[in-house]
Amino acid sequence: MAYAIIQTGGRQFRVQPGDVVDVELLGAEAGQKTSFDEVLLAADDSGVKIGTPLIKGASVKAEVIEEGRKAPKVVSFKFRRRKGYHRTVGHRQKLTRVKVGEILA
């Protein structure tokens, strides 16, 4: 079982070949290939490689399935007691859905 831990958009993901993951907006069209070069850890049958902080020369290949998805809404509510002040702001982050292909470590 091969897997890797990649970093993209300030977040870390544990991925295996065939996984479908929602990452930050990449700006690529559906069907395009992309590569994640910030690999923190890679494991397969031969052993585990741990980066310090990254593994040199390692990458994870993926294919963009869908561009511009939206994450669930996050609501920010501000309130000051006894002042008649309240504000509600909603935000939905745009995401890219990718399918992980192969792990090169």
Biopython code that builds the backbone (N, CA, C, O; Angstrom):
import numpy as np
from Bio.PDB.StructureBuilder import StructureBuilder

atoms = [
    (1, "MET", "N", (0.838, -1.175, 0.000)),
    (1, "MET", "CA", (0.000, 0.000, 0.000)),
    (1, "MET", "C", (0.882, 1.237, 0.000)),
    (1, "MET", "O", (1.581, 1.499, 0.979)),
    (2, "ALA", "N", (0.859, 1.996, -1.078)),
    (2, "ALA", "CA", (1.659, 3.211, -1.188)),
    (2, "ALA", "C", (0.797, 4.411, -0.825)),
    (2, "ALA", "O", (-0.363, 4.502, -1.227)),
    (3, "TYR", "N", (1.372, 5.319, -0.068)),
    (3, "TYR", "CA", (0.690, 6.570, 0.240)),
    (3, "TYR", "C", (1.725, 7.658, 0.433)),
    (3, "TYR", "O", (2.915, 7.387, 0.588)),
    (4, "ALA", "N", (1.247, 8.905, 0.422)),
    (4, "ALA", "CA", (2.130, 10.047, 0.615)),
    (4, "ALA", "C", (1.373, 11.122, 1.373)),
    (4, "ALA", "O", (0.143, 11.165, 1.364)),
    (5, "ILE", "N", (2.127, 11.984, 2.024)),
    (5, "ILE", "CA", (1.559, 13.163, 2.661)),
    (5, "ILE", "C", (2.086, 14.358, 1.888)),
    (5, "ILE", "O", (3.293, 14.596, 1.831)),
    (6, "ILE", "N", (1.157, 15.114, 1.289)),
    (6, "ILE", "CA", (1.544, 16.267, 0.481)),
    (6, "ILE", "C", (1.058, 17.536, 1.167)),
    (6, "ILE", "O", (0.152, 17.513, 2.000)),
    (7, "GLN", "N", (1.688, 18.640, 0.792)),
    (7, "GLN", "CA", (1.287, 19.931, 1.319)),
    (7, "GLN", "C", (0.926, 20.831, 0.149)),
    (7, "GLN", "O", (1.710, 20.995, -0.786)),
    (8, "THR", "N", (-0.264, 21.412, 0.207)),
    (8, "THR", "CA", (-0.694, 22.346, -0.819)),
    (8, "THR", "C", (-1.704, 23.300, -0.207)),
    (8, "THR", "O", (-2.601, 22.886, 0.527)),
    (9, "GLY", "N", (-1.553, 24.573, -0.513)),
    (9, "GLY", "CA", (-2.476, 25.567, 0.002)),
    (9, "GLY", "C", (-2.433, 25.733, 1.503)),
    (9, "GLY", "O", (-3.428, 26.138, 2.104)),
    (10, "GLY", "N", (-1.294, 25.427, 2.132)),
    (10, "GLY", "CA", (-1.180, 25.558, 3.573)),
    (10, "GLY", "C", (-1.798, 24.414, 4.350)),
    (10, "GLY", "O", (-1.840, 24.454, 5.580)),
    (11, "ARG", "N", (-2.278, 23.394, 3.654)),
    (11, "ARG", "CA", (-2.874, 22.227, 4.312)),
    (11, "ARG", "C", (-2.142, 20.967, 3.886)),
    (11, "ARG", "O", (-1.492, 20.940, 2.841)),
    (12, "GLN", "N", (-2.249, 19.930, 4.695)),
    (12, "GLN", "CA", (-1.598, 18.664, 4.393)),
    (12, "GLN", "C", (-2.653, 17.596, 4.141)),
    (12, "GLN", "O", (-3.690, 17.562, 4.804)),
    (13, "PHE", "N", (-2.375, 16.716, 3.167)),
    (13, "PHE", "CA", (-3.300, 15.664, 2.788)),
    (13, "PHE", "C", (-2.560, 14.336, 2.718)),
    (13, "PHE", "O", (-1.435, 14.271, 2.224)),
    (14, "ARG", "N", (-3.197, 13.274, 3.215)),
    (14, "ARG", "CA", (-2.677, 11.914, 3.049)),
    (14, "ARG", "C", (-3.378, 11.337, 1.828)),
    (14, "ARG", "O", (-4.602, 11.205, 1.817)),
    (15, "VAL", "N", (-2.606, 10.993, 0.798)),
    (15, "VAL", "CA", (-3.191, 10.545, -0.465)),
    (15, "VAL", "C", (-2.621, 9.195, -0.880)),
    (15, "VAL", "O", (-1.478, 8.857, -0.570)),
    (16, "GLN", "N", (-3.443, 8.438, -1.585)),
    (16, "GLN", "CA", (-3.061, 7.168, -2.199)),
    (16, "GLN", "C", (-3.464, 7.235, -3.661)),
    (16, "GLN", "O", (-4.329, 8.033, -4.021)),
    (17, "PRO", "N", (-2.856, 6.414, -4.516)),
    (17, "PRO", "CA", (-3.293, 6.388, -5.916)),
    (17, "PRO", "C", (-4.772, 6.035, -6.016)),
    (17, "PRO", "O", (-5.229, 5.064, -5.413)),
    (18, "GLY", "N", (-5.514, 6.829, -6.780)),
    (18, "GLY", "CA", (-6.945, 6.611, -6.942)),
    (18, "GLY", "C", (-7.813, 7.475, -6.042)),
    (18, "GLY", "O", (-9.025, 7.534, -6.247)),
    (19, "ASP", "N", (-7.230, 8.152, -5.043)),
    (19, "ASP", "CA", (-8.001, 9.011, -4.147)),
    (19, "ASP", "C", (-8.501, 10.253, -4.880)),
    (19, "ASP", "O", (-7.845, 10.753, -5.795)),
    (20, "VAL", "N", (-9.664, 10.743, -4.470)),
    (20, "VAL", "CA", (-10.214, 12.001, -4.965)),
    (20, "VAL", "C", (-10.181, 12.986, -3.798)),
    (20, "VAL", "O", (-10.766, 12.732, -2.745)),
    (21, "VAL", "N", (-9.492, 14.113, -3.994)),
    (21, "VAL", "CA", (-9.251, 15.073, -2.917)),
    (21, "VAL", "C", (-9.657, 16.470, -3.381)),
    (21, "VAL", "O", (-9.449, 16.829, -4.540)),
    (22, "ASP", "N", (-10.235, 17.254, -2.475)),
    (22, "ASP", "CA", (-10.549, 18.659, -2.738)),
    (22, "ASP", "C", (-9.431, 19.515, -2.162)),
    (22, "ASP", "O", (-9.210, 19.525, -0.951)),
    (23, "VAL", "N", (-8.722, 20.238, -3.036)),
    (23, "VAL", "CA", (-7.624, 21.119, -2.621)),
    (23, "VAL", "C", (-7.990, 22.555, -2.979)),
    (23, "VAL", "O", (-9.018, 22.796, -3.612)),
    (24, "GLU", "N", (-7.151, 23.511, -2.575)),
    (24, "GLU", "CA", (-7.419, 24.915, -2.890)),
    (24, "GLU", "C", (-7.461, 25.117, -4.403)),
    (24, "GLU", "O", (-7.023, 24.253, -5.162)),
    (25, "LEU", "N", (-7.981, 26.241, -4.828)),
    (25, "LEU", "CA", (-8.144, 26.534, -6.243)),
    (25, "LEU", "C", (-6.785, 26.561, -6.943)),
    (25, "LEU", "O", (-5.898, 27.320, -6.550)),
    (26, "LEU", "N", (-6.620, 25.732, -7.979)),
    (26, "LEU", "CA", (-5.343, 25.614, -8.678)),
    (26, "LEU", "C", (-5.286, 26.436, -9.958)),
    (26, "LEU", "O", (-4.193, 26.775, -10.414)),
    (27, "GLY", "N", (-6.414, 26.762, -10.543)),
    (27, "GLY", "CA", (-6.421, 27.515, -11.789)),
    (27, "GLY", "C", (-6.153, 26.648, -13.006)),
    (27, "GLY", "O", (-5.630, 27.136, -14.008)),
    (28, "ALA", "N", (-6.501, 25.376, -12.939)),
    (28, "ALA", "CA", (-6.314, 24.451, -14.054)),
    (28, "ALA", "C", (-7.685, 24.001, -14.557)),
    (28, "ALA", "O", (-8.650, 23.957, -13.794)),
    (29, "GLU", "N", (-7.761, 23.674, -15.825)),
    (29, "GLU", "CA", (-9.012, 23.219, -16.417)),
    (29, "GLU", "C", (-9.251, 21.742, -16.097)),
    (29, "GLU", "O", (-8.311, 21.007, -15.796)),
    (30, "ALA", "N", (-10.500, 21.319, -16.164)),
    (30, "ALA", "CA", (-10.845, 19.924, -15.945)),
    (30, "ALA", "C", (-10.176, 19.067, -17.011)),
    (30, "ALA", "O", (-10.195, 19.416, -18.191)),
    (31, "GLY", "N", (-9.594, 17.965, -16.608)),
    (31, "GLY", "CA", (-8.899, 17.068, -17.518)),
    (31, "GLY", "C", (-7.400, 17.296, -17.589)),
    (31, "GLY", "O", (-6.676, 16.435, -18.089)),
    (32, "GLN", "N", (-6.916, 18.429, -17.104)),
    (32, "GLN", "CA", (-5.481, 18.706, -17.130)),
    (32, "GLN", "C", (-4.761, 17.898, -16.052)),
    (32, "GLN", "O", (-5.338, 17.540, -15.025)),
    (33, "LYS", "N", (-3.503, 17.627, -16.313)),
    (33, "LYS", "CA", (-2.645, 16.955, -15.332)),
    (33, "LYS", "C", (-1.955, 18.014, -14.483)),
    (33, "LYS", "O", (-1.627, 19.096, -14.971)),
    (34, "THR", "N", (-1.738, 17.697, -13.216)),
    (34, "THR", "CA", (-1.007, 18.588, -12.323)),
    (34, "THR", "C", (-0.078, 17.758, -11.450)),
    (34, "THR", "O", (-0.210, 16.537, -11.363)),
    (35, "SER", "N", (0.848, 18.427, -10.816)),
    (35, "SER", "CA", (1.834, 17.742, -9.989)),
    (35, "SER", "C", (1.995, 18.489, -8.677)),
    (35, "SER", "O", (2.053, 19.719, -8.660)),
    (36, "PHE", "N", (2.068, 17.754, -7.586)),
    (36, "PHE", "CA", (2.325, 18.319, -6.265)),
    (36, "PHE", "C", (3.750, 17.934, -5.869)),
    (36, "PHE", "O", (4.052, 16.756, -5.678)),
    (37, "ASP", "N", (4.623, 18.939, -5.749)),
    (37, "ASP", "CA", (6.033, 18.678, -5.487)),
    (37, "ASP", "C", (6.411, 18.767, -4.017)),
    (37, "ASP", "O", (7.513, 18.363, -3.645)),
    (38, "GLU", "N", (5.532, 19.282, -3.176)),
    (38, "GLU", "CA", (5.823, 19.383, -1.752)),
    (38, "GLU", "C", (5.365, 18.103, -1.054)),
    (38, "GLU", "O", (4.271, 18.045, -0.492)),
    (39, "VAL", "N", (6.215, 17.084, -1.099)),
    (39, "VAL", "CA", (5.916, 15.786, -0.495)),
    (39, "VAL", "C", (6.674, 15.700, 0.825)),
    (39, "VAL", "O", (7.901, 15.792, 0.850)),
    (40, "LEU", "N", (5.937, 15.523, 1.922)),
    (40, "LEU", "CA", (6.532, 15.479, 3.251)),
    (40, "LEU", "C", (6.923, 14.064, 3.662)),
    (40, "LEU", "O", (7.907, 13.868, 4.375)),
    (41, "LEU", "N", (6.147, 13.078, 3.207)),
    (41, "LEU", "CA", (6.393, 11.689, 3.576)),
    (41, "LEU", "C", (5.886, 10.807, 2.452)),
    (41, "LEU", "O", (4.845, 11.086, 1.855)),
    (42, "ALA", "N", (6.617, 9.747, 2.164)),
    (42, "ALA", "CA", (6.182, 8.774, 1.163)),
    (42, "ALA", "C", (6.447, 7.380, 1.710)),
    (42, "ALA", "O", (7.526, 7.107, 2.236)),
    (43, "ALA", "N", (5.469, 6.507, 1.584)),
    (43, "ALA", "CA", (5.610, 5.141, 2.088)),
    (43, "ALA", "C", (5.122, 4.168, 1.029)),
    (43, "ALA", "O", (4.130, 4.416, 0.344)),
    (44, "ASP", "N", (5.841, 3.049, 0.905)),
    (44, "ASP", "CA", (5.414, 1.962, 0.035)),
    (44, "ASP", "C", (5.907, 0.663, 0.651)),
    (44, "ASP", "O", (6.287, 0.636, 1.822)),
    (45, "ASP", "N", (5.905, -0.425, -0.133)),
    (45, "ASP", "CA", (6.299, -1.725, 0.403)),
    (45, "ASP", "C", (7.765, -1.778, 0.812)),
    (45, "ASP", "O", (8.139, -2.561, 1.685)),
    (46, "SER", "N", (8.600, -0.948, 0.184)),
    (46, "SER", "CA", (10.029, -0.983, 0.501)),
    (46, "SER", "C", (10.386, -0.199, 1.758)),
    (46, "SER", "O", (11.473, -0.378, 2.307)),
    (47, "GLY", "N", (9.493, 0.660, 2.220)),
    (47, "GLY", "CA", (9.769, 1.416, 3.444)),
    (47, "GLY", "C", (9.170, 2.804, 3.416)),
    (47, "GLY", "O", (8.366, 3.142, 2.548)),
    (48, "VAL", "N", (9.586, 3.605, 4.395)),
    (48, "VAL", "CA", (9.052, 4.957, 4.558)),
    (48, "VAL", "C", (10.175, 5.959, 4.356)),
    (48, "VAL", "O", (11.269, 5.798, 4.897)),
    (49, "LYS", "N", (9.894, 7.006, 3.564)),
    (49, "LYS", "CA", (10.847, 8.106, 3.380)),
    (49, "LYS", "C", (10.245, 9.338, 4.027)),
    (49, "LYS", "O", (9.117, 9.728, 3.724)),
    (50, "ILE", "N", (11.017, 9.950, 4.929)),
    (50, "ILE", "CA", (10.554, 11.137, 5.630)),
    (50, "ILE", "C", (11.420, 12.304, 5.203)),
    (50, "ILE", "O", (12.648, 12.214, 5.231)),
    (51, "GLY", "N", (10.790, 13.397, 4.808)),
    (51, "GLY", "CA", (11.519, 14.574, 4.360)),
    (51, "GLY", "C", (11.946, 15.460, 5.511)),
    (51, "GLY", "O", (11.417, 15.366, 6.618)),
    (52, "THR", "N", (12.910, 16.319, 5.234)),
    (52, "THR", "CA", (13.398, 17.258, 6.242)),
    (52, "THR", "C", (13.422, 18.668, 5.675)),
    (52, "THR", "O", (14.534, 19.123, 5.406)),
    (53, "PRO", "N", (12.399, 19.391, 5.464)),
    (53, "PRO", "CA", (10.995, 19.013, 5.637)),
    (53, "PRO", "C", (10.393, 18.342, 4.403)),
    (53, "PRO", "O", (9.346, 17.705, 4.517)),
    (54, "LEU", "N", (11.019, 18.462, 3.225)),
    (54, "LEU", "CA", (10.477, 17.863, 2.004)),
    (54, "LEU", "C", (11.400, 16.779, 1.483)),
    (54, "LEU", "O", (12.601, 16.788, 1.755)),
    (55, "ILE", "N", (10.835, 15.844, 0.733)),
    (55, "ILE", "CA", (11.630, 14.802, 0.080)),
    (55, "ILE", "C", (12.091, 15.357, -1.263)),
    (55, "ILE", "O", (11.266, 15.756, -2.085)),
    (56, "LYS", "N", (13.396, 15.385, -1.491)),
    (56, "LYS", "CA", (13.933, 15.932, -2.735)),
    (56, "LYS", "C", (13.589, 15.022, -3.909)),
    (56, "LYS", "O", (13.773, 13.807, -3.841)),
    (57, "GLY", "N", (13.088, 15.623, -4.983)),
    (57, "GLY", "CA", (12.787, 14.881, -6.196)),
    (57, "GLY", "C", (11.486, 14.106, -6.167)),
    (57, "GLY", "O", (11.153, 13.443, -7.149)),
    (58, "ALA", "N", (10.744, 14.165, -5.082)),
    (58, "ALA", "CA", (9.485, 13.425, -4.991)),
    (58, "ALA", "C", (8.338, 14.292, -5.489)),
    (58, "ALA", "O", (8.359, 15.514, -5.342)),
    (59, "SER", "N", (7.338, 13.647, -6.079)),
    (59, "SER", "CA", (6.156, 14.366, -6.533)),
    (59, "SER", "C", (4.968, 13.419, -6.587)),
    (59, "SER", "O", (5.122, 12.198, -6.609)),
    (60, "VAL", "N", (3.798, 14.003, -6.607)),
    (60, "VAL", "CA", (2.564, 13.242, -6.735)),
    (60, "VAL", "C", (1.833, 13.786, -7.958)),
    (60, "VAL", "O", (1.531, 14.976, -8.032)),
    (61, "LYS", "N", (1.554, 12.908, -8.910)),
    (61, "LYS", "CA", (0.860, 13.291, -10.140)),
    (61, "LYS", "C", (-0.646, 13.134, -9.918)),
    (61, "LYS", "O", (-1.099, 12.177, -9.290)),
    (62, "ALA", "N", (-1.413, 14.097, -10.447)),
    (62, "ALA", "CA", (-2.864, 14.057, -10.288)),
    (62, "ALA", "C", (-3.535, 14.644, -11.522)),
    (62, "ALA", "O", (-2.904, 15.344, -12.314)),
    (63, "GLU", "N", (-4.819, 14.349, -11.671)),
    (63, "GLU", "CA", (-5.617, 14.869, -12.778)),
    (63, "GLU", "C", (-6.763, 15.693, -12.199)),
    (63, "GLU", "O", (-7.433, 15.268, -11.258)),
    (64, "VAL", "N", (-6.981, 16.873, -12.770)),
    (64, "VAL", "CA", (-8.060, 17.752, -12.307)),
    (64, "VAL", "C", (-9.387, 17.193, -12.810)),
    (64, "VAL", "O", (-9.575, 16.990, -14.010)),
    (65, "ILE", "N", (-10.297, 16.948, -11.878)),
    (65, "ILE", "CA", (-11.621, 16.445, -12.229)),
    (65, "ILE", "C", (-12.600, 17.603, -12.382)),
    (65, "ILE", "O", (-13.358, 17.669, -13.350)),
    (66, "GLU", "N", (-12.571, 18.520, -11.408)),
    (66, "GLU", "CA", (-13.532, 19.620, -11.421)),
    (66, "GLU", "C", (-12.873, 20.858, -10.831)),
    (66, "GLU", "O", (-12.194, 20.784, -9.807)),
    (67, "GLU", "N", (-13.079, 21.987, -11.481)),
    (67, "GLU", "CA", (-12.497, 23.261, -11.054)),
    (67, "GLU", "C", (-13.612, 24.184, -10.575)),
    (67, "GLU", "O", (-14.656, 24.273, -11.220)),
    (68, "GLY", "N", (-13.406, 24.870, -9.457)),
    (68, "GLY", "CA", (-14.351, 25.879, -9.013)),
    (68, "GLY", "C", (-15.464, 25.376, -8.111)),
    (68, "GLY", "O", (-16.465, 26.070, -7.934)),
    (69, "ARG", "N", (-15.320, 24.194, -7.539)),
    (69, "ARG", "CA", (-16.290, 23.731, -6.538)),
    (69, "ARG", "C", (-16.300, 24.701, -5.371)),
    (69, "ARG", "O", (-15.372, 25.494, -5.211)),
    (70, "LYS", "N", (-17.317, 24.642, -4.574)),
    (70, "LYS", "CA", (-17.364, 25.486, -3.394)),
    (70, "LYS", "C", (-17.474, 24.615, -2.147)),
    (70, "LYS", "O", (-18.217, 23.634, -2.118)),
    (71, "ALA", "N", (-16.725, 24.991, -1.127)),
    (71, "ALA", "CA", (-16.764, 24.295, 0.155)),
    (71, "ALA", "C", (-18.046, 24.676, 0.884)),
    (71, "ALA", "O", (-18.712, 25.634, 0.491)),
    (72, "PRO", "N", (-18.404, 23.948, 1.938)),
    (72, "PRO", "CA", (-19.566, 24.358, 2.732)),
    (72, "PRO", "C", (-19.369, 25.760, 3.308)),
    (72, "PRO", "O", (-18.245, 26.195, 3.557)),
    (73, "LYS", "N", (-20.477, 26.446, 3.510)),
    (73, "LYS", "CA", (-20.425, 27.828, 3.979)),
    (73, "LYS", "C", (-19.917, 27.895, 5.419)),
    (73, "LYS", "O", (-20.308, 27.103, 6.277)),
    (74, "VAL", "N", (-19.032, 28.869, 5.655)),
    (74, "VAL", "CA", (-18.541, 29.161, 6.997)),
    (74, "VAL", "C", (-19.155, 30.499, 7.384)),
    (74, "VAL", "O", (-19.010, 31.483, 6.658)),
    (75, "VAL", "N", (-19.840, 30.542, 8.523)),
    (75, "VAL", "CA", (-20.530, 31.751, 8.960)),
    (75, "VAL", "C", (-19.749, 32.402, 10.093)),
    (75, "VAL", "O", (-19.391, 31.749, 11.073)),
    (76, "SER", "N", (-19.490, 33.697, 9.946)),
    (76, "SER", "CA", (-18.842, 34.477, 10.992)),
    (76, "SER", "C", (-19.886, 35.431, 11.562)),
    (76, "SER", "O", (-20.493, 36.205, 10.822)),
    (77, "PHE", "N", (-20.094, 35.378, 12.863)),
    (77, "PHE", "CA", (-21.099, 36.206, 13.505)),
    (77, "PHE", "C", (-20.431, 37.042, 14.581)),
    (77, "PHE", "O", (-19.781, 36.512, 15.482)),
    (78, "LYS", "N", (-20.599, 38.367, 14.479)),
    (78, "LYS", "CA", (-20.046, 39.288, 15.461)),
    (78, "LYS", "C", (-21.194, 39.875, 16.275)),
    (78, "LYS", "O", (-22.256, 40.182, 15.733)),
    (79, "PHE", "N", (-20.979, 40.026, 17.561)),
    (79, "PHE", "CA", (-22.044, 40.484, 18.443)),
    (79, "PHE", "C", (-21.438, 41.232, 19.620)),
    (79, "PHE", "O", (-20.474, 40.769, 20.229)),
    (80, "ARG", "N", (-22.007, 42.390, 19.936)),
    (80, "ARG", "CA", (-21.612, 43.141, 21.129)),
    (80, "ARG", "C", (-22.854, 43.273, 22.005)),
    (80, "ARG", "O", (-23.865, 43.823, 21.569)),
    (81, "ARG", "N", (-22.788, 42.788, 23.198)),
    (81, "ARG", "CA", (-23.971, 42.815, 24.051)),
    (81, "ARG", "C", (-24.347, 44.250, 24.448)),
    (81, "ARG", "O", (-23.488, 45.107, 24.656)),
    (82, "ARG", "N", (-25.623, 44.470, 24.541)),
    (82, "ARG", "CA", (-26.223, 45.744, 24.978)),
    (82, "ARG", "C", (-25.918, 46.919, 24.054)),
    (82, "ARG", "O", (-26.204, 48.055, 24.431)),
    (83, "LYS", "N", (-25.359, 46.710, 22.879)),
    (83, "LYS", "CA", (-25.018, 47.813, 21.977)),
    (83, "LYS", "C", (-25.855, 47.803, 20.698)),
    (83, "LYS", "O", (-25.760, 48.728, 19.891)),
    (84, "GLY", "N", (-26.665, 46.775, 20.508)),
    (84, "GLY", "CA", (-27.457, 46.692, 19.289)),
    (84, "GLY", "C", (-26.615, 46.394, 18.060)),
    (84, "GLY", "O", (-27.002, 46.733, 16.941)),
    (85, "TYR", "N", (-25.465, 45.762, 18.262)),
    (85, "TYR", "CA", (-24.520, 45.502, 17.164)),
    (85, "TYR", "C", (-24.461, 44.007, 16.893)),
    (85, "TYR", "O", (-24.151, 43.219, 17.786)),
    (86, "HIS", "N", (-24.755, 43.628, 15.681)),
    (86, "HIS", "CA", (-24.519, 42.254, 15.252)),
    (86, "HIS", "C", (-24.313, 42.239, 13.741)),
    (86, "HIS", "O", (-25.007, 42.940, 13.004)),
    (87, "ARG", "N", (-23.373, 41.450, 13.295)),
    (87, "ARG", "CA", (-23.022, 41.323, 11.885)),
    (87, "ARG", "C", (-22.862, 39.837, 11.550)),
    (87, "ARG", "O", (-22.252, 39.074, 12.299)),
    (88, "THR", "N", (-23.418, 39.456, 10.419)),
    (88, "THR", "CA", (-23.277, 38.089, 9.941)),
    (88, "THR", "C", (-22.624, 38.137, 8.565)),
    (88, "THR", "O", (-23.080, 38.854, 7.675)),
    (89, "VAL", "N", (-21.555, 37.370, 8.402)),
    (89, "VAL", "CA", (-20.842, 37.293, 7.138)),
    (89, "VAL", "C", (-20.635, 35.820, 6.805)),
    (89, "VAL", "O", (-20.192, 35.046, 7.653)),
    (90, "GLY", "N", (-20.953, 35.435, 5.581)),
    (90, "GLY", "CA", (-20.732, 34.068, 5.142)),
    (90, "GLY", "C", (-19.632, 34.003, 4.104)),
    (90, "GLY", "O", (-19.391, 34.974, 3.386)),
    (91, "HIS", "N", (-18.961, 32.859, 4.021)),
    (91, "HIS", "CA", (-17.872, 32.691, 3.061)),
    (91, "HIS", "C", (-17.852, 31.244, 2.580)),
    (91, "HIS", "O", (-18.011, 30.315, 3.371)),
    (92, "ARG", "N", (-17.654, 31.063, 1.272)),
    (92, "ARG", "CA", (-17.489, 29.722, 0.706)),
    (92, "ARG", "C", (-16.202, 29.705, -0.095)),
    (92, "ARG", "O", (-16.067, 30.432, -1.079)),
    (93, "GLN", "N", (-15.257, 28.878, 0.325)),
    (93, "GLN", "CA", (-13.955, 28.765, -0.324)),
    (93, "GLN", "C", (-14.100, 28.004, -1.636)),
    (93, "GLN", "O", (-14.817, 27.005, -1.696)),
    (94, "LYS", "N", (-13.425, 28.468, -2.687)),
    (94, "LYS", "CA", (-13.426, 27.744, -3.962)),
    (94, "LYS", "C", (-12.366, 26.654, -3.917)),
    (94, "LYS", "O", (-11.266, 26.863, -3.405)),
    (95, "LEU", "N", (-12.709, 25.487, -4.459)),
    (95, "LEU", "CA", (-11.848, 24.316, -4.396)),
    (95, "LEU", "C", (-11.671, 23.702, -5.782)),
    (95, "LEU", "O", (-12.435, 23.968, -6.710)),
    (96, "THR", "N", (-10.643, 22.880, -5.885)),
    (96, "THR", "CA", (-10.402, 22.079, -7.075)),
    (96, "THR", "C", (-10.423, 20.617, -6.660)),
    (96, "THR", "O", (-9.747, 20.236, -5.704)),
    (97, "ARG", "N", (-11.194, 19.790, -7.369)),
    (97, "ARG", "CA", (-11.251, 18.359, -7.071)),
    (97, "ARG", "C", (-10.264, 17.654, -7.995)),
    (97, "ARG", "O", (-10.347, 17.781, -9.216)),
    (98, "VAL", "N", (-9.319, 16.903, -7.399)),
    (98, "VAL", "CA", (-8.311, 16.187, -8.180)),
    (98, "VAL", "C", (-8.356, 14.698, -7.846)),
    (98, "VAL", "O", (-8.735, 14.295, -6.746)),
    (99, "LYS", "N", (-7.957, 13.899, -8.828)),
    (99, "LYS", "CA", (-7.826, 12.449, -8.630)),
    (99, "LYS", "C", (-6.336, 12.127, -8.675)),
    (99, "LYS", "O", (-5.657, 12.426, -9.657)),
    (100, "VAL", "N", (-5.840, 11.519, -7.612)),
    (100, "VAL", "CA", (-4.422, 11.211, -7.491)),
    (100, "VAL", "C", (-4.069, 10.043, -8.407)),
    (100, "VAL", "O", (-4.745, 9.015, -8.411)),
    (101, "GLY", "N", (-2.997, 10.219, -9.184)),
    (101, "GLY", "CA", (-2.549, 9.175, -10.107)),
    (101, "GLY", "C", (-1.441, 8.331, -9.517)),
    (101, "GLY", "O", (-1.693, 7.253, -8.977)),
    (102, "GLU", "N", (-0.206, 8.820, -9.617)),
    (102, "GLU", "CA", (0.924, 8.043, -9.134)),
    (102, "GLU", "C", (1.786, 8.865, -8.185)),
    (102, "GLU", "O", (1.795, 10.096, -8.210)),
    (103, "ILE", "N", (2.512, 8.125, -7.347)),
    (103, "ILE", "CA", (3.403, 8.738, -6.377)),
    (103, "ILE", "C", (4.829, 8.408, -6.786)),
    (103, "ILE", "O", (5.204, 7.238, -6.858)),
    (104, "LEU", "N", (5.625, 9.440, -7.056)),
    (104, "LEU", "CA", (7.022, 9.258, -7.455)),
    (104, "LEU", "C", (7.905, 9.714, -6.303)),
    (104, "LEU", "O", (7.966, 10.904, -5.994)),
    (105, "ALA", "N", (8.587, 8.767, -5.670)),
    (105, "ALA", "CA", (9.440, 9.136, -4.531)),
    (105, "ALA", "C", (10.817, 8.532, -4.679)),
    (105, "ALA", "O", (11.674, 8.732, -3.818)),
]
sb = StructureBuilder()
sb.init_structure("model")
sb.init_model(0)
sb.init_chain("A")
sb.init_seg("    ")
for serial, (resi, resn, name, xyz) in enumerate(atoms, 1):
    if name == "N":
        sb.init_residue(resn, " ", resi, " ")
    sb.init_atom(name, np.array(xyz, "f"), 0.0, 1.0, " ", f" {name:<3s}", serial, name[0])
structure = sb.get_structure()
